[in-house]
Amino acid sequence: MKQRLLIMNGQRIVQIEKGGTWSNEKVDKAGTLKPGIYNLYMAKEADKSQKHDGTIVHTDSRNVYQQIGINFVMHDRQNFDKVPDIGTLKSIGYDAQGKAVVAEAVKLSRGRSR
């Protein structure tokens, strides 16, 4: 099942593909997510040997989707004690037992210094 996310006009629209056409599955507030089309079906499985820093864009019954640059990774939802909120910037790594370790990601800014 292909899934994508549309962010426009302050709305977050989850769509699924059925028979070659996209249909809306859920509509809610976009929050802090940037407008655009997020092709969640192109997400790669998260590499448990690495840390992933990026914005949480979607969660469903099976996965947590995170945007890293222009790419997406999906984390198995069962690995989380508490699923991160959509729109938050998180750093997700894994412990020796394969459980997700979630921390605040450091956002780099382009500030001026003197």
A tleap script that builds the chain and sets N, CA, C and O, in Angstrom:
source leaprc.protein.ff14SB
mol = sequence {
  NMET LYS GLN ARG LEU LEU ILE MET ASN GLY
  GLN ARG ILE VAL GLN ILE GLU LYS GLY GLY
  THR TRP SER ASN GLU LYS VAL ASP LYS ALA
  GLY THR LEU LYS PRO GLY ILE TYR ASN LEU
  TYR MET ALA LYS GLU ALA ASP LYS SER GLN
  LYS HIE ASP GLY THR ILE VAL HIE THR ASP
  SER ARG ASN VAL TYR GLN GLN ILE GLY ILE
  ASN PHE VAL MET HIE ASP ARG GLN ASN PHE
  ASP LYS VAL PRO ASP ILE GLY THR LEU LYS
  SER ILE GLY TYR ASP ALA GLN GLY LYS ALA
  VAL VAL ALA GLU ALA VAL LYS LEU SER ARG
  GLY ARG SER CARG
}
set mol.1.N position { 0.849 -1.181 0.000 }
set mol.1.CA position { 0.000 0.000 0.000 }
set mol.1.C position { 0.892 1.241 0.000 }
set mol.1.O position { 1.728 1.413 0.887 }
set mol.2.N position { 0.710 2.089 -0.982 }
set mol.2.CA position { 1.469 3.336 -1.059 }
set mol.2.C position { 0.768 4.404 -0.236 }
set mol.2.O position { -0.458 4.519 -0.241 }
set mol.3.N position { 1.583 5.184 0.473 }
set mol.3.CA position { 1.061 6.260 1.313 }
set mol.3.C position { 1.841 7.529 1.014 }
set mol.3.O position { 3.055 7.487 0.812 }
set mol.4.N position { 1.144 8.656 0.988 }
set mol.4.CA position { 1.832 9.935 0.882 }
set mol.4.C position { 1.125 10.947 1.767 }
set mol.4.O position { -0.006 10.749 2.211 }
set mol.5.N position { 1.836 12.036 2.002 }
set mol.5.CA position { 1.366 13.073 2.892 }
set mol.5.C position { 1.386 14.388 2.139 }
set mol.5.O position { 2.404 14.737 1.541 }
set mol.6.N position { 0.288 15.124 2.156 }
set mol.6.CA position { 0.223 16.447 1.537 }
set mol.6.C position { 0.066 17.475 2.645 }
set mol.6.O position { -0.807 17.355 3.505 }
set mol.7.N position { 0.923 18.486 2.611 }
set mol.7.CA position { 0.806 19.582 3.567 }
set mol.7.C position { 0.503 20.834 2.754 }
set mol.7.O position { 1.325 21.279 1.952 }
set mol.8.N position { -0.686 21.399 2.969 }
set mol.8.CA position { -1.056 22.621 2.261 }
set mol.8.C position { -2.170 23.332 3.008 }
set mol.8.O position { -3.033 22.698 3.615 }
set mol.9.N position { -2.140 24.641 2.955 }
set mol.9.CA position { -3.148 25.480 3.598 }
set mol.9.C position { -3.354 25.132 5.068 }
set mol.9.O position { -4.475 25.178 5.574 }
set mol.10.N position { -2.259 24.782 5.752 }
set mol.10.CA position { -2.338 24.468 7.170 }
set mol.10.C position { -2.925 23.100 7.479 }
set mol.10.O position { -3.143 22.767 8.644 }
set mol.11.N position { -3.183 22.305 6.448 }
set mol.11.CA position { -3.765 20.979 6.622 }
set mol.11.C position { -2.743 19.885 6.314 }
set mol.11.O position { -1.886 20.048 5.444 }
set mol.12.N position { -2.842 18.799 7.019 }
set mol.12.CA position { -2.015 17.613 6.821 }
set mol.12.C position { -2.943 16.521 6.305 }
set mol.12.O position { -3.804 16.034 7.039 }
set mol.13.N position { -2.767 16.135 5.038 }
set mol.13.CA position { -3.664 15.182 4.386 }
set mol.13.C position { -2.898 13.889 4.119 }
set mol.13.O position { -1.908 13.885 3.387 }
set mol.14.N position { -3.362 12.794 4.715 }
set mol.14.CA position { -2.767 11.481 4.490 }
set mol.14.C position { -3.550 10.818 3.368 }
set mol.14.O position { -4.772 10.689 3.443 }
set mol.15.N position { -2.827 10.392 2.309 }
set mol.15.CA position { -3.476 9.743 1.170 }
set mol.15.C position { -2.909 8.347 0.970 }
set mol.15.O position { -1.740 8.091 1.258 }
set mol.16.N position { -3.762 7.434 0.467 }
set mol.16.CA position { -3.308 6.099 0.086 }
set mol.16.C position { -3.718 5.853 -1.361 }
set mol.16.O position { -4.717 6.385 -1.844 }
set mol.17.N position { -2.916 5.027 -2.040 }
set mol.17.CA position { -3.198 4.720 -3.434 }
set mol.17.C position { -4.016 3.436 -3.522 }
set mol.17.O position { -3.647 2.406 -2.957 }
set mol.18.N position { -5.122 3.521 -4.234 }
set mol.18.CA position { -5.983 2.366 -4.484 }
set mol.18.C position { -6.283 2.317 -5.976 }
set mol.18.O position { -6.903 3.231 -6.520 }
set mol.19.N position { -5.851 1.271 -6.624 }
set mol.19.CA position { -6.156 1.108 -8.052 }
set mol.19.C position { -5.650 2.233 -8.925 }
set mol.19.O position { -6.302 2.592 -9.905 }
set mol.20.N position { -4.506 2.796 -8.592 }
set mol.20.CA position { -3.908 3.842 -9.418 }
set mol.20.C position { -4.386 5.253 -9.115 }
set mol.20.O position { -3.915 6.205 -9.736 }
set mol.21.N position { -5.315 5.410 -8.169 }
set mol.21.CA position { -5.760 6.756 -7.795 }
set mol.21.C position { -5.517 6.974 -6.305 }
set mol.21.O position { -5.586 6.046 -5.499 }
set mol.22.N position { -5.232 8.220 -5.967 }
set mol.22.CA position { -4.977 8.582 -4.568 }
set mol.22.C position { -6.276 9.017 -3.925 }
set mol.22.O position { -7.037 9.793 -4.503 }
set mol.23.N position { -6.530 8.513 -2.722 }
set mol.23.CA position { -7.728 8.932 -1.984 }
set mol.23.C position { -7.332 9.363 -0.576 }
set mol.23.O position { -6.406 8.814 0.023 }
set mol.24.N position { -8.051 10.354 -0.064 }
set mol.24.CA position { -7.761 10.880 1.266 }
set mol.24.C position { -8.183 9.874 2.327 }
set mol.24.O position { -9.287 9.331 2.286 }
set mol.25.N position { -7.280 9.636 3.280 }
set mol.25.CA position { -7.558 8.724 4.379 }
set mol.25.C position { -7.812 9.492 5.674 }
set mol.25.O position { -8.641 9.097 6.494 }
set mol.26.N position { -7.075 10.608 5.845 }
set mol.26.CA position { -7.179 11.364 7.087 }
set mol.26.C position { -6.759 12.812 6.831 }
set mol.26.O position { -5.835 13.068 6.059 }
set mol.27.N position { -7.433 13.744 7.476 }
set mol.27.CA position { -7.092 15.169 7.377 }
set mol.27.C position { -7.039 15.736 8.792 }
set mol.27.O position { -7.961 15.552 9.586 }
set mol.28.N position { -5.935 16.432 9.092 }
set mol.28.CA position { -5.829 17.116 10.382 }
set mol.28.C position { -4.922 18.333 10.236 }
set mol.28.O position { -4.511 18.668 9.125 }
set mol.29.N position { -4.611 18.991 11.333 }
set mol.29.CA position { -3.786 20.199 11.313 }
set mol.29.C position { -2.335 19.857 10.995 }
set mol.29.O position { -1.820 18.838 11.454 }
set mol.30.N position { -1.676 20.709 10.208 }
set mol.30.CA position { -0.292 20.479 9.793 }
set mol.30.C position { 0.706 20.833 10.889 }
set mol.30.O position { 1.816 20.301 10.914 }
set mol.31.N position { 0.323 21.716 11.784 }
set mol.31.CA position { 1.255 22.126 12.835 }
set mol.31.C position { 2.469 22.841 12.255 }
set mol.31.O position { 2.321 23.800 11.498 }
set mol.32.N position { 3.660 22.385 12.602 }
set mol.32.CA position { 4.883 23.054 12.167 }
set mol.32.C position { 5.489 22.455 10.898 }
set mol.32.O position { 6.563 22.880 10.473 }
set mol.33.N position { 4.817 21.473 10.284 }
set mol.33.CA position { 5.352 20.870 9.065 }
set mol.33.C position { 5.287 21.847 7.902 }
set mol.33.O position { 4.331 22.609 7.762 }
set mol.34.N position { 6.330 21.810 7.065 }
set mol.34.CA position { 6.398 22.705 5.915 }
set mol.34.C position { 5.506 22.194 4.791 }
set mol.34.O position { 5.379 20.984 4.601 }
set mol.35.N position { 4.878 23.121 4.031 }
set mol.35.CA position { 4.021 22.703 2.909 }
set mol.35.C position { 4.796 21.888 1.882 }
set mol.35.O position { 5.976 22.141 1.637 }
set mol.36.N position { 4.127 20.912 1.286 }
set mol.36.CA position { 4.748 20.093 0.249 }
set mol.36.C position { 4.104 18.724 0.163 }
set mol.36.O position { 3.129 18.422 0.851 }
set mol.37.N position { 4.689 17.894 -0.717 }
set mol.37.CA position { 4.241 16.516 -0.891 }
set mol.37.C position { 5.325 15.620 -0.322 }
set mol.37.O position { 6.485 15.706 -0.724 }
set mol.38.N position { 4.950 14.767 0.605 }
set mol.38.CA position { 5.881 13.857 1.266 }
set mol.38.C position { 5.534 12.433 0.813 }
set mol.38.O position { 4.530 11.872 1.252 }
set mol.39.N position { 6.353 11.853 -0.056 }
set mol.39.CA position { 6.109 10.505 -0.577 }
set mol.39.C position { 6.621 9.467 0.415 }
set mol.39.O position { 7.756 9.003 0.313 }
set mol.40.N position { 5.776 9.112 1.368 }
set mol.40.CA position { 6.161 8.197 2.434 }
set mol.40.C position { 6.460 6.797 1.918 }
set mol.40.O position { 7.219 6.057 2.545 }
set mol.41.N position { 5.876 6.425 0.788 }
set mol.41.CA position { 6.115 5.087 0.243 }
set mol.41.C position { 7.555 4.896 -0.222 }
set mol.41.O position { 7.972 3.769 -0.490 }
set mol.42.N position { 8.324 5.986 -0.321 }
set mol.42.CA position { 9.731 5.900 -0.720 }
set mol.42.C position { 10.664 5.794 0.495 }
set mol.42.O position { 11.885 5.768 0.339 }
set mol.43.N position { 10.092 5.733 1.696 }
set mol.43.CA position { 10.899 5.662 2.925 }
set mol.43.C position { 11.667 4.346 2.986 }
set mol.43.O position { 11.154 3.287 2.626 }
set mol.44.N position { 12.894 4.443 3.444 }
set mol.44.CA position { 13.747 3.265 3.629 }
set mol.44.C position { 13.685 2.840 5.090 }
set mol.44.O position { 13.441 3.665 5.971 }
set mol.45.N position { 13.903 1.565 5.344 }
set mol.45.CA position { 13.946 1.038 6.709 }
set mol.45.C position { 15.116 1.682 7.447 }
set mol.45.O position { 16.208 1.792 6.890 }
set mol.46.N position { 14.905 2.105 8.680 }
set mol.46.CA position { 15.954 2.760 9.473 }
set mol.46.C position { 17.091 1.786 9.762 }
set mol.46.O position { 16.852 0.631 10.112 }
set mol.47.N position { 18.325 2.254 9.615 }
set mol.47.CA position { 19.520 1.469 9.932 }
set mol.47.C position { 19.750 1.578 11.441 }
set mol.47.O position { 20.032 2.664 11.948 }
set mol.48.N position { 19.632 0.470 12.149 }
set mol.48.CA position { 19.723 0.494 13.610 }
set mol.48.C position { 21.134 0.741 14.117 }
set mol.48.O position { 21.326 0.935 15.318 }
set mol.49.N position { 22.127 0.738 13.232 }
set mol.49.CA position { 23.503 1.000 13.660 }
set mol.49.C position { 23.837 2.493 13.604 }
set mol.49.O position { 24.934 2.895 13.989 }
set mol.50.N position { 22.898 3.317 13.126 }
set mol.50.CA position { 23.130 4.760 12.993 }
set mol.50.C position { 22.104 5.551 13.785 }
set mol.50.O position { 21.053 5.040 14.172 }
set mol.51.N position { 22.447 6.833 14.018 }
set mol.51.CA position { 21.479 7.783 14.584 }
set mol.51.C position { 20.852 8.523 13.419 }
set mol.51.O position { 21.511 8.824 12.424 }
set mol.52.N position { 19.578 8.807 13.561 }
set mol.52.CA position { 18.833 9.511 12.515 }
set mol.52.C position { 18.311 10.818 13.103 }
set mol.52.O position { 17.508 10.803 14.036 }
set mol.53.N position { 18.762 11.947 12.561 }
set mol.53.CA position { 18.319 13.263 13.019 }
set mol.53.C position { 17.394 13.865 11.971 }
set mol.53.O position { 17.788 14.048 10.820 }
set mol.54.N position { 16.157 14.174 12.374 }
set mol.54.CA position { 15.232 14.778 11.438 }
set mol.54.C position { 13.864 14.977 12.062 }
set mol.54.O position { 13.645 14.692 13.240 }
set mol.55.N position { 12.954 15.471 11.243 }
set mol.55.CA position { 11.605 15.814 11.684 }
set mol.55.C position { 10.673 14.614 11.553 }
set mol.55.O position { 10.681 13.923 10.534 }
set mol.56.N position { 9.873 14.370 12.585 }
set mol.56.CA position { 8.853 13.327 12.543 }
set mol.56.C position { 7.690 13.876 11.718 }
set mol.56.O position { 7.088 14.883 12.090 }
set mol.57.N position { 7.367 13.213 10.589 }
set mol.57.CA position { 6.319 13.733 9.707 }
set mol.57.C position { 5.017 12.940 9.769 }
set mol.57.O position { 3.956 13.457 9.419 }
set mol.58.N position { 5.097 11.671 10.221 }
set mol.58.CA position { 3.875 10.854 10.228 }
set mol.58.C position { 4.083 9.615 11.098 }
set mol.58.O position { 5.192 9.091 11.200 }
set mol.59.N position { 3.008 9.163 11.714 }
set mol.59.CA position { 3.012 7.881 12.407 }
set mol.59.C position { 1.740 7.135 12.024 }
set mol.59.O position { 0.685 7.740 11.837 }
set mol.60.N position { 1.850 5.834 11.913 }
set mol.60.CA position { 0.660 5.022 11.699 }
set mol.60.C position { 0.731 3.816 12.632 }
set mol.60.O position { 1.558 3.801 13.544 }
set mol.61.N position { -0.093 2.830 12.433 }
set mol.61.CA position { -0.137 1.695 13.353 }
set mol.61.C position { 1.124 0.838 13.309 }
set mol.61.O position { 1.388 0.088 14.250 }
set mol.62.N position { 1.905 0.934 12.237 }
set mol.62.CA position { 3.106 0.111 12.098 }
set mol.62.C position { 4.418 0.871 12.177 }
set mol.62.O position { 5.405 0.340 12.687 }
set mol.63.N position { 4.451 2.112 11.680 }
set mol.63.CA position { 5.718 2.830 11.527 }
set mol.63.C position { 5.678 4.268 12.016 }
set mol.63.O position { 4.618 4.875 12.170 }
set mol.64.N position { 6.887 4.791 12.257 }
set mol.64.CA position { 7.116 6.207 12.542 }
set mol.64.C position { 7.986 6.707 11.398 }
set mol.64.O position { 9.073 6.175 11.170 }
set mol.65.N position { 7.523 7.725 10.674 }
set mol.65.CA position { 8.240 8.243 9.512 }
set mol.65.C position { 8.987 9.519 9.892 }
set mol.65.O position { 8.436 10.419 10.525 }
set mol.66.N position { 10.259 9.572 9.486 }
set mol.66.CA position { 11.126 10.701 9.817 }
set mol.66.C position { 11.769 11.225 8.541 }
set mol.66.O position { 12.283 10.455 7.729 }
set mol.67.N position { 11.736 12.554 8.373 }
set mol.67.CA position { 12.375 13.177 7.214 }
set mol.67.C position { 13.789 13.579 7.580 }
set mol.67.O position { 14.014 14.279 8.567 }
set mol.68.N position { 14.740 13.130 6.775 }
set mol.68.CA position { 16.150 13.471 6.966 }
set mol.68.C position { 16.627 14.073 5.654 }
set mol.68.O position { 16.850 13.356 4.678 }
set mol.69.N position { 16.782 15.391 5.633 }
set mol.69.CA position { 17.101 16.077 4.376 }
set mol.69.C position { 15.917 15.953 3.438 }
set mol.69.O position { 14.806 16.360 3.774 }
set mol.70.N position { 16.157 15.382 2.243 }
set mol.70.CA position { 15.049 15.167 1.302 }
set mol.70.C position { 14.561 13.721 1.322 }
set mol.70.O position { 13.622 13.370 0.608 }
set mol.71.N position { 15.195 12.887 2.136 }
set mol.71.CA position { 14.845 11.468 2.216 }
set mol.71.C position { 13.996 11.166 3.453 }
set mol.71.O position { 13.889 11.981 4.370 }
set mol.72.N position { 13.401 9.978 3.452 }
set mol.72.CA position { 12.575 9.534 4.568 }
set mol.72.C position { 13.055 8.171 5.053 }
set mol.72.O position { 13.459 7.323 4.259 }
set mol.73.N position { 13.006 7.975 6.362 }
set mol.73.CA position { 13.254 6.656 6.941 }
set mol.73.C position { 12.035 6.287 7.779 }
set mol.73.O position { 11.327 7.152 8.295 }
set mol.74.N position { 11.810 4.981 7.901 }
set mol.74.CA position { 10.701 4.530 8.743 }
set mol.74.C position { 11.256 3.646 9.840 }
set mol.74.O position { 12.085 2.765 9.613 }
set mol.75.N position { 10.767 3.915 11.037 }
set mol.75.CA position { 11.147 3.172 12.228 }
set mol.75.C position { 9.949 2.310 12.628 }
set mol.75.O position { 8.807 2.764 12.555 }
set mol.76.N position { 10.201 1.084 13.045 }
set mol.76.CA position { 9.139 0.194 13.502 }
set mol.76.C position { 8.557 0.757 14.801 }
set mol.76.O position { 9.281 0.967 15.774 }
set mol.77.N position { 7.266 0.994 14.806 }
set mol.77.CA position { 6.598 1.620 15.955 }
set mol.77.C position { 6.736 0.791 17.228 }
set mol.77.O position { 6.721 1.350 18.325 }
set mol.78.N position { 6.868 -0.522 17.106 }
set mol.78.CA position { 6.982 -1.394 18.278 }
set mol.78.C position { 8.266 -1.152 19.057 }
set mol.78.O position { 8.363 -1.549 20.218 }
set mol.79.N position { 9.263 -0.503 18.439 }
set mol.79.CA position { 10.537 -0.246 19.107 }
set mol.79.C position { 10.496 0.974 20.029 }
set mol.79.O position { 11.482 1.257 20.710 }
set mol.80.N position { 9.383 1.699 20.066 }
set mol.80.CA position { 9.270 2.921 20.857 }
set mol.80.C position { 8.467 2.677 22.134 }
set mol.80.O position { 7.423 2.026 22.109 }
set mol.81.N position { 8.969 3.210 23.247 }
set mol.81.CA position { 8.172 3.225 24.476 }
set mol.81.C position { 7.110 4.303 24.354 }
set mol.81.O position { 5.953 4.094 24.718 }
set mol.82.N position { 7.517 5.475 23.833 }
set mol.82.CA position { 6.604 6.590 23.593 }
set mol.82.C position { 6.919 7.137 22.200 }
set mol.82.O position { 8.050 7.535 21.919 }
set mol.83.N position { 5.915 7.150 21.342 }
set mol.83.CA position { 6.100 7.621 19.965 }
set mol.83.C position { 6.262 9.143 19.975 }
set mol.83.O position { 5.474 9.838 20.616 }
set mol.84.N position { 7.282 9.677 19.267 }
set mol.84.CA position { 7.481 11.133 19.231 }
set mol.84.C position { 6.316 11.847 18.539 }
set mol.84.O position { 5.635 11.273 17.689 }
set mol.85.N position { 6.104 13.094 18.915 }
set mol.85.CA position { 5.035 13.901 18.322 }
set mol.85.C position { 5.389 14.302 16.897 }
set mol.85.O position { 6.553 14.537 16.571 }
set mol.86.N position { 4.361 14.376 16.055 }
set mol.86.CA position { 4.543 14.803 14.667 }
set mol.86.C position { 4.978 16.271 14.653 }
set mol.86.O position { 4.447 17.093 15.399 }
set mol.87.N position { 5.944 16.584 13.801 }
set mol.87.CA position { 6.442 17.952 13.664 }
set mol.87.C position { 7.631 18.260 14.549 }
set mol.87.O position { 8.188 19.355 14.464 }
set mol.88.N position { 8.042 17.317 15.406 }
set mol.88.CA position { 9.174 17.568 16.298 }
set mol.88.C position { 10.478 17.094 15.650 }
set mol.88.O position { 10.496 16.134 14.880 }
set mol.89.N position { 11.565 17.791 15.981 }
set mol.89.CA position { 12.896 17.462 15.481 }
set mol.89.C position { 13.541 16.520 16.489 }
set mol.89.O position { 13.806 16.912 17.625 }
set mol.90.N position { 13.796 15.273 16.078 }
set mol.90.CA position { 14.301 14.251 16.992 }
set mol.90.C position { 15.534 13.558 16.430 }
set mol.90.O position { 15.749 13.488 15.220 }
set mol.91.N position { 16.335 13.049 17.364 }
set mol.91.CA position { 17.465 12.193 17.049 }
set mol.91.C position { 17.087 10.803 17.547 }
set mol.91.O position { 16.849 10.610 18.740 }
set mol.92.N position { 17.033 9.831 16.630 }
set mol.92.CA position { 16.604 8.484 16.987 }
set mol.92.C position { 17.744 7.505 16.727 }
set mol.92.O position { 18.239 7.382 15.606 }
set mol.93.N position { 18.144 6.818 17.781 }
set mol.93.CA position { 19.148 5.765 17.696 }
set mol.93.C position { 18.563 4.511 18.318 }
set mol.93.O position { 17.393 4.492 18.702 }
set mol.94.N position { 19.363 3.472 18.417 }
set mol.94.CA position { 18.873 2.211 18.977 }
set mol.94.C position { 19.856 1.670 19.992 }
set mol.94.O position { 21.069 1.794 19.823 }
set mol.95.N position { 19.322 1.058 21.067 }
set mol.95.CA position { 20.185 0.459 22.088 }
set mol.95.C position { 20.517 -0.983 21.691 }
set mol.95.O position { 20.115 -1.443 20.622 }
set mol.96.N position { 21.240 -1.683 22.541 }
set mol.96.CA position { 21.688 -3.047 22.254 }
set mol.96.C position { 20.524 -4.027 22.078 }
set mol.96.O position { 20.664 -5.033 21.382 }
set mol.97.N position { 19.379 -3.741 22.703 }
set mol.97.CA position { 18.208 -4.608 22.576 }
set mol.97.C position { 17.342 -4.258 21.361 }
set mol.97.O position { 16.324 -4.907 21.121 }
set mol.98.N position { 17.737 -3.247 20.600 }
set mol.98.CA position { 16.971 -2.844 19.426 }
set mol.98.C position { 15.839 -1.883 19.717 }
set mol.98.O position { 15.023 -1.606 18.838 }
set mol.99.N position { 15.771 -1.359 20.957 }
set mol.99.CA position { 14.739 -0.380 21.303 }
set mol.99.C position { 15.184 1.013 20.861 }
set mol.99.O position { 16.368 1.345 20.925 }
set mol.100.N position { 14.233 1.816 20.415 }
set mol.100.CA position { 14.532 3.173 19.965 }
set mol.100.C position { 14.863 4.075 21.148 }
set mol.100.O position { 14.175 4.056 22.168 }
set mol.101.N position { 15.923 4.862 21.000 }
set mol.101.CA position { 16.314 5.853 21.999 }
set mol.101.C position { 16.101 7.214 21.342 }
set mol.101.O position { 16.783 7.563 20.378 }
set mol.102.N position { 15.151 7.978 21.873 }
set mol.102.CA position { 14.760 9.257 21.275 }
set mol.102.C position { 15.308 10.405 22.105 }
set mol.102.O position { 15.167 10.428 23.328 }
set mol.103.N position { 15.947 11.374 21.411 }
set mol.103.CA position { 16.472 12.569 22.071 }
set mol.103.C position { 16.154 13.781 21.199 }
set mol.103.O position { 15.831 13.652 20.018 }
set mol.104.N position { 16.254 14.954 21.808 }
set mol.104.CA position { 16.080 16.187 21.035 }
set mol.104.C position { 17.251 16.318 20.068 }
set mol.104.O position { 18.406 16.160 20.464 }
set mol.105.N position { 16.959 16.603 18.812 }
set mol.105.CA position { 18.019 16.805 17.817 }
set mol.105.C position { 18.503 18.245 17.908 }
set mol.105.O position { 17.724 19.154 18.194 }
set mol.106.N position { 19.774 18.442 17.666 }
set mol.106.CA position { 20.352 19.780 17.687 }
set mol.106.C position { 20.134 20.402 16.320 }
set mol.106.O position { 20.545 19.852 15.298 }
set mol.107.N position { 19.481 21.556 16.316 }
set mol.107.CA position { 19.241 22.246 15.057 }
set mol.107.C position { 20.341 23.278 14.849 }
set mol.107.O position { 20.579 24.143 15.692 }
set mol.108.N position { 20.997 23.162 13.716 }
set mol.108.CA position { 22.057 24.117 13.405 }
set mol.108.C position { 21.440 25.390 12.846 }
set mol.108.O position { 20.558 25.341 11.989 }
set mol.109.N position { 21.905 26.509 13.331 }
set mol.109.CA position { 21.373 27.770 12.838 }
set mol.109.C position { 22.475 28.558 12.153 }
set mol.109.O position { 23.662 28.289 12.334 }
set mol.110.N position { 22.061 29.524 11.374 }
set mol.110.CA position { 23.001 30.378 10.675 }
set mol.110.C position { 23.030 31.752 11.325 }
set mol.110.O position { 22.775 32.767 10.677 }
set mol.111.N position { 23.337 31.768 12.581 }
set mol.111.CA position { 23.381 33.032 13.302 }
set mol.111.C position { 24.661 33.801 13.016 }
set mol.111.O position { 25.644 33.239 12.534 }
set mol.112.N position { 24.638 35.074 13.316 }
set mol.112.CA position { 25.833 35.899 13.157 }
set mol.112.C position { 26.530 36.035 14.480 }
set mol.112.O position { 25.891 36.192 15.520 }
set mol.113.N position { 27.821 35.976 14.440 }
set mol.113.CA position { 28.596 36.229 15.664 }
set mol.113.C position { 29.602 37.322 15.367 }
set mol.113.O position { 29.998 37.532 14.220 }
set mol.114.N position { 30.010 38.017 16.425 }
set mol.114.CA position { 30.955 39.123 16.236 }
set mol.114.C position { 32.280 38.785 16.811 }
set mol.114.O position { 33.205 39.594 16.749 }
savepdb mol mol.pdb
quit
